[in-house]
Amino acid sequence: MSNLSDLLPSGAGGKSFDFVASGTLASGQTVGLTSDGKVEAVVGATAGVGSKTQFENGQVTSTGSCYDTGQDKILVCYSDNDNSGYMTLVVGTLTANNAISFGTPVVANSAYSNYCIAVFDPTSGKSLIGGQDGSNSYNGAFFAVTISGTTPSVGSKTSLFGAAQYLCAVYNTTEQKILVACNENSNSNYAAAAVATISGTSVSFGTKIVWNSQDSRELNIAYDSVNNNNVCVFKKQANSWGQFGILVVSGTSVSVISTHTFAQVSTRYPSVGYDVDKATIFITFQNDSSSSYLWYACVTLSGNSPTTGTAAQLGQFVASGGTTVTQIYHPVEKKIIITYGTGSGTVGYYDAILISGLTANRSGGVAVVSEPAQGSYYYSLAYNPDLDNVFLAYASGSRGESYAFNLASTNSSSYVGITEAAISNAATGTVTLQGGINTTAITNTATTTFAITVANPGSGNRYYIDGALQATVSLSEGRTYKFDQSDGTNGGHPLRFSTTSDGTHGGGSEYTTGVTAVGVPGNAGAYTQIVVAIGAPTLYYYCTAHSGMGGTANTPDDARFTVGSTYYVQDDGTLGTGSTSIVAGEALSATSINLVNT
């Protein structure tokens, strides 16, 4: 469209157009335009940390958190040590100002539980929780959880893994399954894994595999969405080296491709995350060979083949307690968020990690938790795509507490509209635009007419266009052109188009897209007209009866916006760069305008 009436909002709302998403976008997410014409989520203007909110007035260990995108709620799973260590759930609600409110805690499993996990499954709209089961030899116990309001409903128990330790889980977006991994204390602490499926209120597992037949401790897992691989980090107990395994899910089956070393040092508490934008696996670990400082290593995969960067120190501090470092990817700022405690045990921090190649930089550490001497530990994180904030749950002395925080915006000025539904990363989805946007023809849309005559310059009959012998013409995409053959010299010389020089005489065929032929050449009212398609190839005009008469018709894409140019409403209602008193706006991309006159 190029008329102002097409550019303005439809009724009370804006126009809707399809865009490719950069990062996963939630339904109703405000989005901005990226430099390559995609859309990404727009975040709040300033960073902020909400108030500390208690979810359990008792000693807590082993928290797991996830965000239910269907219900817009946070689910926290934890071991309530003041209630015999029972596995307990609580549902939280986040607000735009990083405030949190919680419902009433619910016991999910009346048995001692540790290594609690929580993963949301968007396929079923339910969450998977799990942990040790003290009433069943500490084997893994797993449940499907349905949220209604602030109340969690727990399905039947499914048991798997022998004396499960260091449970971890991740949702595989390609296979739409949850992969669960752990070490089995009942099987020499070998690393095991299985694929979980939620159906109704039940959890079922595919065949369990032992994927690393050595003593493996402190497991943590992430999903590489680019290569469709799952990367599980662990400490090799024999020499304390940091290692990772590459696991592949297919349906309800899982297989191991290989295992590799990421650090040949004494390693503790490895954590792993995945930077979707950089297609890079980010591993942190406590390096006991270097004053227990926090170190990191970056890994990239080409298919199933890893390239591991040199391990390096990330911060001069000692992460302390529990699974010390927890990670989550921030799809808007395209950074890894990590949380950790300090050696003094008095402060918890979060950092935004920016990856470049196989190296990483931290933002400097922002205090998010200030606690008494016993400190904060057992962190778990969840990302809220609707409000673009991060939820943190942790154990603090004798309480279970939480915060929500958001990063500062870097792209709020690129705002263009709101998503109509959730869009996966790199997928195409619909955005309702503020004021309306998009165009396929910007210049004057009035029909351009060429006067066609025929004469013999000495080598046979040839077409003349506006008096020029076999002129090369420019037919802009999206516009209409009429080749007027009413002059008597056109008799017996019908003009047509082809993608081949000299058309059918050159071995080609007639091009008919957008072409209309009217009347008999050489008679009044006779013409051939073409509405040039977007993306049309270079064309050639020719005579269907005689060879050698025609020429070239280029089809430039000059009917698009020029980025940065100001467009005005022309006298005929179209948009152009000719200055008038009515400014439409500045071009954001080849097909979009930031309207200023709505």
Buried (B, 14 or more C-beta within 10 A) or exposed (E): BBBBEBBBBEEEEBBBBEBBBBBBBBBEBBBBBBEEBBBBBBBBEEBBBBEBBEBBEBBBBBBBBBBBBEBBBBBBBBBBBBBEBBBBBBBBBBEBEBEBEBBEBBBBBEBBBBBBBBBBBBBBBBBBBBBBBBBBEBBBBBBBBBBEEBEBBBBEBBBBBBBBBBBBBBBBBEBBBBBBBBBBBBBEBBBBBBBBBBEEBBBBBBEBBBBBEBBBBBBBBBBBBBBBBBBBBBBBBEEBBBBBBBBBBBEBBBEBBEBBBBBEBBBBBBBBBBBBBBBBBBBBBBBBEBEBBBBBBBBBBEEEEBEBBEBBEBBEBBBBBBBBBBBBBBBBBBBBBBBBBBEEBBBBBBBBBBBEEBEBEBBEBEEBBEBEEEBBBBBBBBBBBBBBBBBBBBBBBBBBBBBBBBBBBBBEEBBBBBBBEBBBBBEEBBBBBBBBBBBBBBBBBEEBBBBBBBEEEEEEBBBBBEEEEBBEBBBBBBBBBBBBBBBEBBBBBBBBBBBBBBBBBBEBEBBEEBBEBEEBBBEEEBBBBBBBBEEBEEBBBBBBEBEBBBBBBBBEEBBBBEEEEBBBBBEEEBBBBEEEEEBBBBBBBEBBBBBEEE
